[in-house]
Amino acid sequence: MPTVSSDCFIDPVFVDQTEKHLARLTPFRGTSPEGFKTNFLGIQCDIEFIQMLNPKAYELEKHAREIVTHHPRIESGELYFECGSLLAAIHESAEPRGFQMVELGGGWGARAVTAHAMLKQIKPHVREFYIVVEAMREHCGWIRKHMLDNGIDANRHSIVHAAIWVDNQPKLFPDCAGILGQSVSYDAPDCVADLTPQEAKESLLNIVRTGELGIVDPFESRGGRQSRKWSFVSTVTLRDILLPIEQMDYIDIDIQGAEQRVILDGIDLLEERVKRLHVGTHGEEIHAKLTELFETRGWQVLVQIPPHGEYSSEWGDFSTSDGILSVVNRRLGQ
């Protein structure tokens, strides 16, 4: 049994299968076009999407250049485990249903497009269907563009402009295009407390007219000082997403701290209809409670790695920002 840092768990079978599945993919070699970042699958990502997230990469990818890419390794951290989970789900998919996937916290739909690129190489004739849920309106446009840039007819898939939550009550959400890591607000943001009576009145009128607070809230990001607007967004539940679908192959969840409440609320339906989950966890307590939930409910935990850590294993050393949970629904089989 390979050794792994004591505070995490990686099933050796998961690594063995991931290596075999990755070996079937041909890494991209060629020209990365001007204005795009191209990864090992040949996926072209508009650099506008990463400008604030990764300013150095934005500058590097402004011009066309020849590149040679390689498969992700375990040293790649979160990317490696995301690819391993997704490849396993793809290999288990089959006609006539094809491959069906949900991405919660879509950003620009990176995981759905990754699945499409993998399918093109591994199972090019299998039908595919993606549901991507994203709370920022502009990012929903980015999802559509990212799909179109990489050969996906976005009109054949579902892009849902909403926040995933446990009910259908509108929630405040910070809107700042290009900044990931935003989440629903359970209470009024701090900036509301500083409003003068006149500003509060104007904010109330803005809410009635547009659904926005009309407040610009400055904050620091990796791209420097930014500002965001707070708006009310519609919410959907796991039940809303899954009820029309008999069985779902895979759900990727990256919803910035809301994952515990959303999963706990929908666990019965997840067990009835979803074969695999890959969850990005945010906070050690959330990670521990979700791990316990899946284990108690009889899911097979293939990978559990707490957030914000540096880890060692016989396969290599790696670090994480988000925590990682990759789990399989034993009720629906592997």
Backbone torsions as a table, in degrees:
resi	resn	phi	psi	omega
1	MET	NA	121.2	178.9
2	PRO	-61.2	147.3	179.0
3	THR	-86.2	141.8	178.9
4	VAL	-136.9	151.1	176.0
5	SER	-47.6	139.9	-168.7
6	SER	-64.7	-23.0	-176.5
7	ASP	-92.1	9.6	175.3
8	CYS	-137.8	168.9	179.0
9	PHE	-138.4	132.2	174.6
10	ILE	-132.0	118.1	178.1
11	ASP	-68.2	123.2	179.7
12	PRO	-55.7	-32.4	178.4
13	VAL	-63.6	-36.1	177.5
14	PHE	-59.5	-45.8	-179.5
15	VAL	-66.1	-44.7	179.6
16	ASP	-58.8	-45.7	-179.9
17	GLN	-67.3	-39.7	178.7
18	THR	-60.7	-44.5	179.7
19	GLU	-61.9	-41.9	179.3
20	LYS	-65.9	-41.9	-179.8
21	HIS	-67.7	-41.6	178.8
22	LEU	-63.0	-34.6	-178.5
23	ALA	-63.6	-20.6	178.7
24	ARG	-83.6	-8.2	179.8
25	LEU	-97.3	135.6	177.7
26	THR	-93.0	115.4	-180.0
27	PRO	-62.9	145.8	-178.0
28	PHE	-68.8	138.8	172.7
29	ARG	-140.0	122.2	-179.2
30	GLY	157.9	-152.1	-175.4
31	THR	-93.0	124.7	170.2
32	SER	-89.9	117.5	-172.2
33	PRO	-65.2	158.9	175.8
34	GLU	-57.0	131.3	176.4
35	GLY	84.3	8.9	-179.7
36	PHE	-133.2	146.6	169.6
37	LYS	-102.2	125.4	-176.0
38	THR	-109.4	131.7	-177.4
39	ASN	-102.9	-169.4	-172.5
40	PHE	-67.8	-18.5	177.2
41	LEU	-92.1	0.3	-176.1
42	GLY	81.7	9.1	178.1
43	ILE	-69.9	130.5	179.8
44	GLN	-101.5	120.5	-177.9
45	CYS	-111.7	118.8	177.8
46	ASP	-55.5	127.7	-175.2
47	ILE	-67.8	-13.8	174.4
48	GLU	-59.9	-32.1	-177.4
49	PHE	-68.5	-28.3	-174.0
50	ILE	-108.9	5.0	-174.8
51	GLN	-55.9	-46.5	-178.9
52	MET	-84.3	-30.4	-178.0
53	LEU	-71.9	-38.1	-175.6
54	ASN	-145.5	79.3	-176.1
55	PRO	-57.3	-35.0	-179.2
56	LYS	-66.2	-43.6	178.3
57	ALA	-64.7	-35.2	178.9
58	TYR	-60.1	-45.8	179.1
59	GLU	-65.7	-39.0	-177.4
60	LEU	-65.9	-37.5	-171.5
61	GLU	-92.2	8.5	-178.9
62	LYS	-64.0	-28.3	-174.7
63	HIS	-116.2	150.0	176.5
64	ALA	-62.3	143.5	178.5
65	ARG	-157.3	156.1	177.2
66	GLU	-83.3	133.1	-178.4
67	ILE	-134.8	154.5	171.0
68	VAL	-124.2	124.7	-176.7
69	THR	-110.6	168.7	-178.7
70	HIS	-138.6	159.7	175.6
71	HIS	-60.7	147.4	171.2
72	PRO	-65.4	145.3	176.2
73	ARG	-114.0	172.0	-178.0
74	ILE	-61.7	-26.4	176.0
75	GLU	-63.4	-16.6	177.7
76	SER	-72.6	-11.6	176.3
77	GLY	70.8	-124.6	-171.8
78	GLU	-57.3	-38.4	-179.4
79	LEU	-59.4	-42.5	-178.7
80	TYR	-61.1	-45.9	-176.7
81	PHE	-72.6	-34.2	173.5
82	GLU	-61.1	-46.2	-180.0
83	CYS	-63.6	-41.7	-179.9
84	GLY	-62.1	-44.2	179.4
85	SER	-64.2	-44.5	-177.6
86	LEU	-67.7	-42.2	179.0
87	LEU	-62.8	-39.2	178.1
88	ALA	-62.2	-43.2	179.2
89	ALA	-64.2	-40.9	179.6
90	ILE	-63.9	-43.4	-179.1
91	HIS	-64.8	-27.4	179.4
92	GLU	-83.0	-15.4	-176.4
93	SER	-74.4	155.0	-179.1
94	ALA	-159.0	158.1	173.0
95	GLU	-73.1	158.0	9.7
96	PRO	-84.4	-10.4	-175.9
97	ARG	-75.1	-29.8	-177.5
98	GLY	77.4	-157.9	-179.5
99	PHE	-107.7	126.1	-179.6
100	GLN	-126.0	133.7	-172.0
101	MET	-142.9	145.9	172.4
102	VAL	-117.6	136.1	173.3
103	GLU	-118.5	115.3	-179.7
104	LEU	-103.8	122.9	-171.6
105	GLY	85.8	60.5	-164.8
106	GLY	-68.5	-27.8	-174.1
107	GLY	60.7	-108.8	172.3
108	TRP	-116.0	20.7	176.3
109	GLY	76.8	30.6	-174.0
110	ALA	-61.2	-40.1	-175.7
111	ARG	-72.8	-38.9	177.6
112	ALA	-63.0	-43.5	179.0
113	VAL	-67.9	-34.6	174.3
114	THR	-60.4	-44.7	178.0
115	ALA	-58.9	-43.5	179.1
116	HIS	-60.1	-45.3	-179.3
117	ALA	-65.3	-37.6	177.2
118	MET	-66.5	-43.3	179.1
119	LEU	-60.3	-39.5	-179.7
120	LYS	-57.5	-34.7	-179.3
121	GLN	-87.1	-35.3	-170.7
122	ILE	-96.8	-46.3	-177.4
123	LYS	-136.4	70.0	-171.2
124	PRO	-64.3	-17.9	-176.8
125	HIS	-101.1	-0.2	179.2
126	VAL	-79.0	133.2	177.4
127	ARG	-68.4	152.5	-177.8
128	GLU	-136.2	148.0	176.7
129	PHE	-146.7	129.4	-176.7
130	TYR	-122.1	138.5	169.1
131	ILE	-117.5	120.5	-179.5
132	VAL	-120.3	122.5	-177.6
133	VAL	-108.7	124.5	-176.5
134	GLU	-144.8	134.7	-173.1
135	ALA	-84.3	-23.4	-177.5
136	MET	-89.7	126.4	-177.5
137	ARG	-58.6	-47.0	-178.2
138	GLU	-63.8	-37.1	178.3
139	HIS	-65.0	-30.8	175.7
140	CYS	-62.2	-37.5	173.8
141	GLY	-64.8	-37.7	177.3
142	TRP	-63.6	-40.4	178.4
143	ILE	-58.6	-47.5	179.3
144	ARG	-60.0	-45.2	-180.0
145	LYS	-64.3	-42.8	-179.1
146	HIS	-62.6	-39.3	175.6
147	MET	-62.5	-50.2	-177.8
148	LEU	-62.7	-39.2	179.3
149	ASP	-62.6	-21.8	-175.1
150	ASN	-119.4	28.0	167.9
151	GLY	81.4	17.9	178.5
152	ILE	-105.0	130.0	174.1
153	ASP	-77.0	100.7	-175.3
154	ALA	-60.9	-24.4	-178.8
155	ASN	-71.0	-12.6	179.7
156	ARG	-94.3	2.2	-178.1
157	HIS	-128.1	173.2	-174.2
158	SER	-111.9	115.7	174.8
159	ILE	-108.8	113.8	-172.1
160	VAL	-106.7	116.0	176.9
161	HIS	-85.2	93.6	-179.0
162	ALA	-169.8	163.6	170.8
163	ALA	-95.7	139.7	175.3
164	ILE	-80.0	132.2	-176.0
165	TRP	-154.7	-169.9	-175.2
166	VAL	-99.6	-2.9	176.0
167	ASP	-149.4	-175.3	-177.2
168	ASN	-109.9	22.1	175.7
169	GLN	-80.0	132.6	178.0
170	PRO	-56.4	145.8	-178.4
171	LYS	-126.9	150.4	172.5
172	LEU	-71.3	138.4	-179.6
173	PHE	-141.9	134.9	178.8
174	PRO	-79.3	121.5	-175.5
175	ASP	-102.4	111.2	177.3
176	CYS	-149.7	99.2	-175.2
177	ALA	-57.8	134.3	177.8
178	GLY	91.8	-11.7	178.2
179	ILE	-103.6	114.5	176.2
180	LEU	-88.4	169.9	177.6
181	GLY	91.6	9.8	177.2
182	GLN	-84.7	154.1	-179.6
183	SER	-148.2	166.8	179.5
184	VAL	-62.1	151.6	178.7
185	SER	-104.1	126.7	178.7
186	TYR	-77.3	-26.6	-178.9
187	ASP	-129.6	175.1	175.9
188	ALA	-63.6	137.2	177.8
189	PRO	-62.4	156.5	-175.7
190	ASP	-56.9	-32.4	-176.5
191	CYS	-63.2	-21.8	-179.7
192	VAL	-66.7	-34.2	-177.4
193	ALA	-64.9	-21.2	-176.8
194	ASP	-91.8	2.1	-177.1
195	LEU	-72.3	140.6	170.6
196	THR	-75.9	164.1	177.9
197	PRO	-54.2	-40.1	-179.8
198	GLN	-67.9	-41.9	178.4
199	GLU	-64.6	-36.5	178.0
200	ALA	-64.4	-40.4	177.8
201	LYS	-63.3	-43.9	179.1
202	GLU	-64.8	-37.0	179.3
203	SER	-65.2	-40.7	178.2
204	LEU	-62.7	-41.5	177.5
205	LEU	-63.5	-39.1	177.9
206	ASN	-61.5	-42.6	179.7
207	ILE	-59.7	-45.0	-179.5
208	VAL	-63.6	-40.8	-174.9
209	ARG	-79.5	-39.9	-169.0
210	THR	-129.6	-12.3	-173.7
211	GLY	83.7	-0.5	179.6
212	GLU	-103.9	148.3	176.8
213	LEU	-71.2	-24.3	-177.0
214	GLY	76.0	24.2	-179.0
215	ILE	-116.3	131.4	173.9
216	VAL	-96.0	120.7	-172.9
217	ASP	-112.6	107.6	-178.9
218	PRO	-75.2	148.8	176.4
219	PHE	-158.2	165.1	-179.8
220	GLU	-96.6	139.0	175.1
221	SER	-134.9	175.9	178.2
222	ARG	-62.9	-22.8	178.3
223	GLY	-90.3	7.9	-178.9
224	GLY	107.3	-167.3	-178.3
225	ARG	-74.1	127.5	-178.4
226	GLN	-126.4	176.1	175.0
227	SER	-134.9	153.0	-179.7
228	ARG	-137.9	155.4	177.3
229	LYS	-110.4	140.1	178.3
230	TRP	-96.8	128.1	-178.7
231	SER	-136.0	156.9	170.4
232	PHE	-83.4	133.0	176.9
233	VAL	-122.4	152.9	174.1
234	SER	-67.3	156.5	177.2
235	THR	-125.0	150.0	173.6
236	VAL	-128.6	156.3	179.0
237	THR	-107.8	166.8	174.1
238	LEU	-58.5	-35.7	177.9
239	ARG	-61.2	-43.3	178.1
240	ASP	-58.3	-39.5	-176.6
241	ILE	-76.5	-43.4	-168.3
242	LEU	-93.2	-24.3	-172.0
243	LEU	-57.7	-37.9	-179.7
244	PRO	-75.7	-6.0	-172.4
245	ILE	-113.5	127.8	-175.9
246	GLU	-66.6	-43.5	179.3
247	GLN	-150.8	138.8	-179.3
248	MET	-116.6	132.3	-178.5
249	ASP	-71.5	-37.1	-165.9
250	TYR	-160.2	137.2	170.0
251	ILE	-127.2	129.3	172.4
252	ASP	-103.6	125.1	-175.2
253	ILE	-120.4	118.3	177.0
254	ASP	-142.7	81.1	-168.7
255	ILE	-123.2	28.6	161.5
256	GLN	56.2	50.9	174.2
257	GLY	100.0	-14.0	177.8
258	ALA	-86.5	-3.9	-171.1
259	GLU	-62.4	-36.3	-177.2
260	GLN	-65.1	-48.5	-178.4
261	ARG	-66.9	-40.2	-178.5
262	VAL	-66.6	-45.2	-179.0
263	ILE	-68.0	-43.2	179.4
264	LEU	-60.8	-40.8	179.4
265	ASP	-65.5	-33.5	-173.6
266	GLY	-109.1	13.3	-170.8
267	ILE	-61.5	-36.5	-179.6
268	ASP	-63.5	-43.7	179.9
269	LEU	-71.0	-36.0	175.2
270	LEU	-59.1	-43.5	-179.5
271	GLU	-66.9	-30.4	-178.9
272	GLU	-77.7	-29.6	-166.4
273	ARG	-131.1	-11.3	-171.9
274	VAL	-116.0	130.0	-175.5
275	LYS	-83.3	-41.1	-177.2
276	ARG	-139.3	147.2	173.5
277	LEU	-128.3	141.9	168.1
278	HIS	-126.0	118.9	-171.3
279	VAL	-119.6	127.3	168.1
280	GLY	-87.9	121.8	-177.1
281	THR	-104.0	150.5	-173.4
282	HIS	-130.0	95.0	-177.6
283	GLY	112.0	139.2	-176.7
284	GLU	-64.4	-37.7	-178.8
285	GLU	-66.4	-44.1	177.4
286	ILE	-60.6	-44.6	-179.5
287	HIS	-60.2	-46.7	-178.0
288	ALA	-64.2	-42.1	-177.9
289	LYS	-69.4	-37.2	177.6
290	LEU	-69.6	-39.5	176.3
291	THR	-58.8	-45.8	179.2
292	GLU	-63.4	-40.3	179.5
293	LEU	-59.8	-49.6	-178.0
294	PHE	-65.1	-41.1	179.5
295	GLU	-65.0	-43.2	-179.7
296	THR	-64.4	-36.1	-177.9
297	ARG	-84.2	0.1	173.8
298	GLY	89.4	12.4	174.0
299	TRP	-73.8	151.8	174.9
300	GLN	-88.5	116.7	179.4
301	VAL	-89.0	110.7	-179.7
302	LEU	-87.6	-37.2	-179.9
303	VAL	-140.8	129.4	168.7
304	GLN	-141.1	114.4	-176.9
305	ILE	-132.2	116.0	-178.2
306	PRO	-62.0	158.6	-178.7
307	PRO	-73.5	160.7	171.8
308	HIS	53.8	55.1	-178.5
309	GLY	-138.7	164.2	172.6
310	GLU	-118.5	130.3	-169.6
311	TYR	-130.8	154.3	178.1
312	SER	-123.5	144.3	174.9
313	SER	-152.6	169.3	177.7
314	GLU	-69.8	-14.3	177.2
315	TRP	-88.5	-14.7	-178.4
316	GLY	142.7	167.0	178.1
317	ASP	-95.9	150.3	-179.8
318	PHE	-157.4	165.1	176.3
319	SER	-129.5	161.1	178.6
320	THR	-131.5	152.5	167.6
321	SER	-101.8	-67.1	169.8
322	ASP	-74.3	154.6	168.1
323	GLY	-75.2	165.6	-176.6
324	ILE	-130.2	127.4	171.2
325	LEU	-130.0	118.4	174.5
326	SER	-118.3	117.2	-172.5
327	VAL	-133.0	151.3	-178.8
328	VAL	-120.3	136.9	179.1
329	ASN	-81.7	103.9	-177.8
330	ARG	-61.5	-26.9	-178.1
331	ARG	-65.1	-30.6	-178.7
332	LEU	-101.5	-2.6	174.4
333	GLY	80.1	167.9	177.5
334	GLN	-104.5	NA	NA
